[in-house]
Amino acid sequence: MRDRTIIILFALLILPATLFAGTLFEDEKKTSDPYVGERGGFNSLFVNPAGAAGQSGFELSVNVGARTKVNDVKLLMGMTDMAMAMADSGGSGTTDVQTLADASQALVGLVDSGVIDQALVDSLFGGTSLDWASVDWTDPAAVQTAAEGLTTGAGSEMDTIEQNLAGVVDGSNAAFYAALPGEISVDALASFKTGFLIKGFGLGIYDQAMGVAFMDSASQEYGIKTIYNELGVIAGGGFNLFEGKLAVGFSGNYGMLMKNASPVGFDNFNSLISDPNTINYGYTWGVDLGAVWRPTPALGVGITFNDVIGYTQVDTPYTADGIMGIIDSGAYLMDDVQYEFTMDMDAGITWQPDWRFVRPKLSFDMYNVIGYARDVADNGDDFEEAMNRTLSHMRFGANFTFFEFLKIGSQYYDHYLSVGAGLDLLFFELYGEVKVNEEVFYNSDINDVPIGGDLMVRLHF
């Protein structure tokens, strides 16, 4: 029976946590990222290369993050709590009544908040004294009493429940999949950056990856809808003029792109390696120019011209045999590529005084100013629409460093409020943040509000 419990744990914990995802990989900024008007070391090469002027050092950072909604968090946590309780068999080798009684309590809150309903309850407990018709699932005490009274043995209520749960994995419990909420999303992304600066000039490599998973509850099909990866190099730097009051810089990047051509089921994941026409390949490149003016030591005003020249469109992507095509001698990058002048502009201001025990930083940025103005004109936005579009391009925040090692930050960007904190100990930095959509202030159904989180680990010398 313990093996069955482990299967149930996998079904209720691992599957929900990995199979559902929505859209992601937006051009987001985190509270730990530098601003346009800031001199932020190696990371400035990605934001405003003038911010790297006069600096030296090495950096390696890894960032992982997730995006979802409040109700999806409740569902995953409830299922996780239940799965963990089911895995705790008290050393008996079987799932006893008390264990199931404790596990069922994790679902009471999901029912009360409307995350799950009668259909999902009955898919797990149908035909027993825990089904919807037999007990009030909005009453935790009633559920507890009913669970503790379940019969055991061959053909018992406990045996029925364990068969229902095992059917979640083997596919025989179609009712469970059909009863899942219609829209579940857990978006995941990861990035890696490493490089160095020597007197303002540097070189680095980066990788950005994301996946968009899918699940069709009716057909019980699930897998990865979209896999996207960009692996590239970046080079550039900045130098100071007028005794450091003005810094100018440039950066250029070249990246290789990979994206799956069609959804890939988890039961056929080897197709990424073996099947032809599975992965589309491409490349991207661009050159940025930037400047930072410092009228005072604490105040920085920055401007960046993004993609003065660079990649804009791929007409016919070439496909190789699976993911191995990227290193196969017969694979090549698509040759039908169009380039055009696509320059855009970012601008910002940062005030960053250096006080004795605390270093505050107050910043405001405006991103893609040219594209924003063009979109307002092309779409004929009214005042409300134009203001809403404006908020999508604005970023302002406050960051504080206490005693050189404790960091706290907050910001508003692209309709999200974020709060982060971390420790920077000599050469090692650990920083995490949470974010919530502004809908939290006006959406009456809190369960539909998007939220997220990120964790960064960084080494720097």
C-alpha positions as CSV (number, residue, x, y, z in Angstrom):
1,M,0.0,0.0,0.0
2,R,2.9,2.3,0.6
3,D,3.8,2.1,-3.1
4,R,0.3,3.3,-3.9
5,T,0.6,6.1,-1.5
6,I,3.8,7.3,-3.2
7,I,1.9,7.2,-6.6
8,I,-0.8,9.3,-5.1
9,L,1.7,11.7,-3.8
10,F,3.2,12.0,-7.2
11,A,-0.2,12.6,-8.8
12,L,-1.4,15.2,-6.3
13,L,1.9,17.1,-5.8
14,I,4.1,16.7,-8.8
15,L,1.5,16.8,-11.6
16,P,-0.3,20.0,-10.6
17,A,2.9,21.8,-9.9
18,T,4.5,21.1,-13.3
19,L,1.7,20.6,-15.9
20,F,-0.2,23.8,-15.8
21,A,1.2,27.0,-17.2
22,G,0.0,30.1,-19.1
23,T,1.8,32.8,-20.9
24,L,5.0,34.3,-19.6
25,F,8.5,35.6,-20.5
26,E,7.4,39.2,-20.6
27,D,10.1,41.9,-20.6
28,E,9.9,42.3,-16.9
29,K,12.2,44.1,-14.4
30,K,12.9,42.9,-10.9
31,T,13.5,45.0,-7.8
32,S,17.2,43.8,-7.9
33,D,17.8,45.0,-11.5
34,P,19.6,48.3,-12.2
35,Y,17.7,51.3,-13.5
36,V,18.5,53.4,-16.6
37,G,20.0,56.3,-14.6
38,E,22.1,54.0,-12.3
39,R,25.6,52.8,-12.5
40,G,25.0,49.2,-11.8
41,G,28.1,47.2,-12.8
42,F,28.0,44.2,-15.2
43,N,24.2,44.1,-15.3
44,S,24.2,47.6,-16.8
45,L,25.3,46.1,-20.1
46,F,21.7,44.8,-20.4
47,V,20.0,48.0,-19.3
48,N,22.2,51.1,-20.0
49,P,25.8,50.3,-20.9
50,A,26.9,53.7,-19.7
51,G,26.2,52.5,-16.2
52,A,29.3,50.2,-16.4
53,A,31.7,53.1,-16.9
54,G,34.9,53.0,-14.7
55,Q,33.9,49.7,-12.9
56,S,35.6,46.4,-12.7
57,G,34.6,43.0,-11.3
58,F,33.2,39.5,-12.0
59,E,29.6,38.4,-11.6
60,L,27.6,35.2,-11.9
61,S,23.9,35.1,-11.2
62,V,21.0,32.6,-11.5
63,N,17.4,33.6,-11.2
64,V,14.3,31.4,-11.1
65,G,10.7,32.6,-10.9
66,A,7.1,31.6,-11.1
67,R,3.8,33.4,-11.9
68,T,0.4,32.2,-11.1
69,K,-2.9,33.4,-9.5
70,V,-4.1,33.3,-5.9
71,N,-6.6,30.5,-6.6
72,D,-3.9,28.3,-8.2
73,V,-1.7,28.8,-5.2
74,K,-4.5,27.6,-3.0
75,L,-5.2,24.6,-5.2
76,L,-1.5,23.6,-5.4
77,M,-1.0,24.1,-1.6
78,G,-4.1,22.2,-0.7
79,M,-3.2,19.3,-3.0
80,T,0.3,19.4,-1.6
81,D,-0.9,19.3,2.0
82,M,-3.2,16.4,1.2
83,A,-0.5,14.5,-0.7
84,M,2.0,15.0,2.2
85,A,-0.6,13.8,4.7
86,M,-1.3,10.7,2.6
87,A,2.4,9.9,2.4
88,D,2.6,9.9,6.2
89,S,1.5,6.3,6.9
90,G,2.8,6.3,10.5
91,G,5.2,3.4,9.6
92,S,2.3,1.0,9.1
93,G,2.8,0.6,5.4
94,T,-0.8,1.5,4.7
95,T,-2.8,4.7,4.5
96,D,-4.8,4.6,7.7
97,V,-8.1,6.4,8.5
98,Q,-6.6,9.1,10.7
99,T,-4.1,10.0,8.0
100,L,-6.9,10.4,5.5
101,A,-8.9,12.4,8.0
102,D,-6.0,14.8,8.4
103,A,-5.5,14.9,4.6
104,S,-9.1,15.7,3.8
105,Q,-8.9,18.9,5.9
106,A,-6.6,20.4,3.3
107,L,-9.5,20.3,0.8
108,V,-12.1,22.0,3.1
109,G,-10.6,25.4,2.5
110,L,-10.5,24.9,-1.2
111,V,-14.2,24.1,-1.2
112,D,-15.0,27.0,1.0
113,S,-13.2,29.5,-1.3
114,G,-14.7,28.0,-4.4
115,V,-11.4,26.7,-5.9
116,I,-12.8,23.1,-6.1
117,D,-16.4,22.0,-6.2
118,Q,-18.6,18.9,-5.9
119,A,-17.3,17.2,-9.0
120,L,-13.7,17.1,-7.8
121,V,-14.7,15.9,-4.3
122,D,-16.8,13.1,-5.7
123,S,-13.9,12.1,-8.1
124,L,-11.8,11.3,-5.0
125,F,-14.4,10.3,-2.4
126,G,-17.5,9.2,-4.5
127,G,-19.3,6.2,-3.1
128,T,-18.2,6.7,0.5
129,S,-19.4,8.7,3.5
130,L,-17.1,11.5,2.4
131,D,-18.9,12.2,-0.9
132,W,-20.7,15.5,-1.5
133,A,-24.1,14.1,-0.7
134,S,-23.1,12.5,2.6
135,V,-21.2,15.3,4.4
136,D,-21.2,19.1,4.4
137,W,-17.8,20.0,2.9
138,T,-18.0,23.6,4.2
139,D,-18.0,22.2,7.8
140,P,-14.4,21.1,8.8
141,A,-15.7,19.3,11.9
142,A,-18.2,17.3,9.9
143,V,-15.6,16.3,7.4
144,Q,-13.3,15.2,10.2
145,T,-15.9,13.1,11.8
146,A,-17.0,11.4,8.6
147,A,-13.3,10.7,7.6
148,E,-12.6,9.1,11.0
149,G,-15.6,6.8,10.5
150,L,-14.5,5.4,7.2
151,T,-14.6,1.6,7.0
152,T,-11.4,-0.3,6.2
153,G,-10.5,-3.6,4.7
154,A,-11.1,-5.3,1.3
155,G,-14.0,-3.6,-0.6
156,S,-14.2,-0.9,2.1
157,E,-14.6,2.9,1.8
158,M,-10.9,3.3,2.3
159,D,-10.2,0.8,-0.4
160,T,-12.5,2.7,-2.8
161,I,-10.8,6.0,-2.0
162,E,-7.3,4.6,-2.6
163,Q,-8.4,3.2,-6.0
164,N,-9.8,6.6,-6.9
165,L,-6.6,8.3,-6.0
166,A,-4.4,5.7,-7.8
167,G,-6.6,6.2,-10.9
168,V,-5.5,9.8,-11.0
169,V,-2.1,8.5,-12.2
170,D,-3.0,5.6,-14.4
171,G,-5.7,7.6,-16.2
172,S,-8.7,5.5,-15.1
173,N,-10.1,8.3,-13.0
174,A,-11.2,10.6,-15.8
175,A,-13.6,12.4,-13.5
176,F,-10.7,13.9,-11.6
177,Y,-9.2,15.5,-14.6
178,A,-12.6,16.7,-15.9
179,A,-13.3,18.3,-12.5
180,L,-10.2,20.4,-12.4
181,P,-10.7,24.2,-12.7
182,G,-11.0,25.3,-16.3
183,E,-8.0,27.6,-16.1
184,I,-4.9,26.8,-14.0
185,S,-1.5,28.5,-14.6
186,V,1.9,28.2,-13.1
187,D,4.4,30.1,-15.2
188,A,8.1,29.3,-14.7
189,L,11.2,31.0,-16.1
190,A,14.9,31.0,-15.4
191,S,17.9,33.0,-16.4
192,F,21.6,32.8,-16.1
193,K,24.2,35.6,-16.5
194,T,27.9,35.7,-16.0
195,G,30.7,38.1,-17.1
196,F,33.3,40.6,-16.1
197,L,34.2,44.2,-16.3
198,I,37.7,45.7,-16.6
199,K,37.7,49.5,-16.2
200,G,34.2,49.8,-17.6
201,F,34.5,47.3,-20.5
202,G,33.3,43.8,-20.3
203,L,32.1,40.6,-21.8
204,G,29.6,38.0,-20.7
205,I,27.2,35.2,-21.6
206,Y,23.6,34.8,-20.8
207,D,20.8,32.3,-21.1
208,Q,17.0,32.9,-20.8
209,A,14.6,30.0,-20.7
210,M,10.9,29.6,-20.4
211,G,8.2,27.0,-20.8
212,V,4.5,27.1,-21.4
213,A,2.8,23.9,-20.4
214,F,-0.7,22.7,-21.2
215,M,-3.2,20.2,-20.0
216,D,-6.5,19.2,-21.6
217,S,-8.6,17.8,-18.8
218,A,-11.1,16.2,-21.0
219,S,-8.6,14.1,-23.0
220,Q,-6.1,13.9,-20.2
221,E,-3.3,15.2,-22.5
222,Y,-0.6,17.2,-21.0
223,G,2.9,18.4,-21.9
224,I,4.9,21.5,-23.0
225,K,3.1,23.8,-25.3
226,T,6.0,26.2,-25.8
227,I,9.7,25.9,-25.0
228,Y,11.8,29.0,-25.7
229,N,15.5,29.5,-25.0
230,E,17.9,32.2,-25.9
231,L,21.6,31.7,-25.4
232,G,23.9,34.6,-26.2
233,V,26.9,36.7,-25.6
234,I,27.0,40.4,-24.7
235,A,29.9,42.8,-24.9
236,G,30.3,46.5,-24.4
237,G,31.3,49.1,-21.9
238,G,31.3,52.7,-20.9
239,F,33.8,55.5,-20.2
240,N,33.7,58.7,-18.2
241,L,33.9,62.2,-19.5
242,F,34.1,65.6,-17.8
243,E,35.6,64.2,-14.5
244,G,32.9,61.5,-14.3
245,K,29.9,63.8,-14.6
246,L,29.0,62.2,-17.9
247,A,29.3,58.6,-18.9
248,V,28.6,57.1,-22.3
249,G,28.6,53.5,-23.4
250,F,27.6,50.9,-25.9
251,S,26.7,47.2,-25.9
252,G,25.9,44.6,-28.4
253,N,24.5,41.1,-28.1
254,Y,24.2,38.0,-30.3
255,G,21.8,35.3,-29.3
256,M,20.9,31.9,-30.6
257,L,17.1,31.1,-30.4
258,M,15.4,27.8,-30.0
259,K,11.6,27.2,-29.9
260,N,9.6,24.1,-30.4
261,A,7.5,23.9,-33.5
262,S,4.6,22.1,-31.9
263,P,3.4,21.0,-28.5
264,V,5.3,18.1,-26.9
265,G,3.5,15.6,-24.6
266,F,5.2,14.5,-21.4
267,D,4.7,10.9,-22.6
268,N,6.7,11.6,-25.7
269,F,9.3,14.0,-24.4
270,N,12.1,12.1,-26.3
271,S,10.7,13.7,-29.5
272,L,12.7,16.8,-28.6
273,I,15.8,14.8,-29.3
274,S,14.8,12.3,-32.0
275,D,12.0,13.7,-34.1
276,P,12.6,15.9,-37.1
277,N,10.9,19.4,-37.4
278,T,10.6,19.6,-33.6
279,I,12.8,22.7,-32.8
280,N,13.0,26.0,-34.8
281,Y,16.3,27.8,-34.7
282,G,17.1,31.4,-35.2
283,Y,19.3,34.2,-34.0
284,T,18.9,37.7,-32.7
285,W,21.3,40.6,-32.4
286,G,21.2,44.3,-31.5
287,V,23.4,47.3,-30.6
288,D,22.5,49.7,-27.8
289,L,23.9,53.2,-27.0
290,G,23.5,54.9,-23.6
291,A,24.5,57.8,-21.5
292,V,24.3,58.8,-17.8
293,W,24.7,62.4,-16.6
294,R,25.5,63.0,-13.0
295,P,25.0,66.7,-12.1
296,T,25.7,65.8,-8.5
297,P,27.4,62.7,-7.1
298,A,24.0,61.3,-5.9
299,L,21.8,62.1,-8.9
300,G,21.9,60.2,-12.2
301,V,19.9,60.9,-15.4
302,G,20.1,58.2,-18.0
303,I,19.0,57.6,-21.5
304,T,19.4,54.4,-23.7
305,F,18.7,53.9,-27.4
306,N,17.9,50.2,-27.8
307,D,18.5,48.2,-30.9
308,V,19.8,51.1,-33.0
309,I,20.4,48.3,-35.5
310,G,19.3,44.7,-35.0
311,Y,17.2,41.7,-35.8
312,T,13.5,42.2,-36.3
313,Q,11.9,39.4,-38.2
314,V,12.5,35.8,-39.3
315,D,10.4,34.6,-42.2
316,T,11.2,31.0,-42.7
317,P,12.9,29.3,-39.7
318,Y,15.0,26.2,-40.4
319,T,14.2,23.1,-38.5
320,A,16.7,20.4,-37.6
321,D,16.3,16.9,-36.1
322,G,15.3,17.7,-32.6
323,I,17.2,19.6,-30.1
324,M,20.5,17.9,-31.2
325,G,20.2,19.9,-34.5
326,I,21.8,22.9,-32.8
327,I,25.1,21.1,-32.5
328,D,24.8,18.9,-35.6
329,S,27.2,19.7,-38.4
330,G,24.3,19.6,-40.9
331,A,22.2,22.2,-39.0
332,Y,22.4,25.9,-39.9
333,L,20.6,29.0,-39.0
334,M,17.7,30.4,-41.1
335,D,18.9,32.4,-44.0
336,D,15.8,34.5,-44.8
337,V,16.1,37.3,-42.3
338,Q,15.0,40.9,-42.6
339,Y,16.7,43.8,-40.8
340,E,15.4,47.3,-40.4
341,F,15.8,50.4,-38.2
342,T,13.9,49.6,-35.0
343,M,15.4,51.9,-32.5
344,D,13.5,52.6,-29.3
345,M,14.4,54.6,-26.2
346,D,14.4,54.3,-22.4
347,A,14.9,57.2,-20.0
348,G,15.2,57.5,-16.2
349,I,16.4,59.3,-13.2
350,T,18.0,57.8,-10.0
351,W,18.8,59.5,-6.7
352,Q,21.3,57.4,-4.8
353,P,23.1,59.2,-1.9
354,D,25.7,57.4,0.1
355,W,24.9,57.9,3.8
356,R,26.8,56.4,6.7
357,F,24.8,53.3,7.6
358,V,22.1,53.3,4.9
359,R,22.2,53.8,1.1
360,P,18.8,54.7,-0.3
361,K,18.0,54.6,-4.0
362,L,14.9,56.3,-5.5
363,S,14.4,55.7,-9.2
364,F,11.9,56.4,-12.0
365,D,12.2,54.9,-15.5
366,M,10.1,55.1,-18.7
367,Y,10.7,52.3,-21.2
368,N,10.2,52.0,-24.9
369,V,9.1,55.6,-25.2
370,I,9.0,55.7,-29.0
371,G,7.0,52.5,-29.2
372,Y,4.6,53.7,-26.5
373,A,3.9,57.0,-28.4
374,R,3.5,55.1,-31.7
375,D,1.0,52.6,-30.1
376,V,-1.1,55.4,-28.6
377,A,-1.4,57.0,-32.0
378,D,-1.9,53.8,-34.0
379,N,-4.6,52.5,-31.7
380,G,-6.4,55.8,-31.2
381,D,-6.4,55.5,-27.4
382,D,-8.8,57.6,-25.4
383,F,-7.5,59.2,-22.2
384,E,-8.1,56.1,-20.0
385,E,-6.6,53.7,-22.5
386,A,-3.5,56.0,-22.9
387,M,-3.0,56.2,-19.2
388,N,-3.3,52.5,-18.8
389,R,-0.7,52.0,-21.6
390,T,1.5,54.5,-19.9
391,L,1.6,52.5,-16.7
392,S,2.8,49.5,-18.7
393,H,5.9,51.4,-19.6
394,M,6.7,53.1,-16.2
395,R,8.8,51.7,-13.4
396,F,9.5,53.5,-10.1
397,G,10.9,52.1,-6.9
398,A,12.8,52.5,-3.7
399,N,15.7,50.4,-2.6
400,F,17.7,50.5,0.6
401,T,21.0,48.9,1.6
402,F,21.6,48.8,5.4
403,F,25.1,48.3,6.8
404,E,26.4,47.2,3.4
405,F,24.8,43.7,3.6
406,L,21.0,44.0,4.1
407,K,19.0,44.9,1.1
408,I,15.3,45.8,0.9
409,G,13.5,46.9,-2.3
410,S,10.1,47.7,-3.7
411,Q,8.8,48.9,-7.0
412,Y,5.8,49.3,-9.3
413,Y,6.3,48.1,-12.9
414,D,3.9,46.9,-15.6
415,H,0.9,46.9,-13.3
416,Y,2.7,44.8,-10.6
417,L,3.7,45.8,-7.1
418,S,6.9,44.0,-5.9
419,V,8.7,43.8,-2.6
420,G,12.1,42.1,-2.2
421,A,14.7,41.5,0.5
422,G,18.1,39.8,0.6
423,L,21.6,39.5,2.1
424,D,24.8,40.5,0.4
425,L,27.7,38.9,2.3
426,L,31.1,39.8,0.8
427,F,31.0,38.0,-2.5
428,F,27.7,36.0,-2.1
429,E,24.2,37.5,-2.5
430,L,20.8,35.9,-2.0
431,Y,17.7,37.9,-2.9
432,G,14.1,37.1,-3.1
433,E,10.9,39.0,-4.0
434,V,7.2,38.6,-4.3
435,K,4.9,40.5,-6.7
436,V,1.2,41.1,-7.0
437,N,-0.9,42.6,-9.7
438,E,-2.6,46.0,-9.0
439,E,-5.9,44.1,-9.4
440,V,-5.6,43.4,-5.7
441,F,-7.0,46.9,-5.1
442,Y,-10.1,46.7,-7.3
443,N,-10.9,43.1,-8.1
444,S,-13.6,41.8,-5.9
445,D,-12.5,38.2,-6.4
446,I,-9.1,38.0,-4.9
447,N,-8.7,34.4,-6.2
448,D,-8.2,35.8,-9.7
449,V,-5.4,38.2,-8.9
450,P,-2.0,37.3,-10.5
451,I,0.9,36.9,-8.1
452,G,4.5,35.7,-8.5
453,G,7.9,35.3,-6.9
454,D,11.6,35.3,-7.8
455,L,14.8,34.0,-6.2
456,M,18.2,35.1,-7.2
457,V,21.6,33.8,-6.2
458,R,24.6,35.9,-7.2
459,L,28.4,35.6,-6.9
460,H,30.4,38.8,-7.4
461,F,34.0,39.9,-6.9
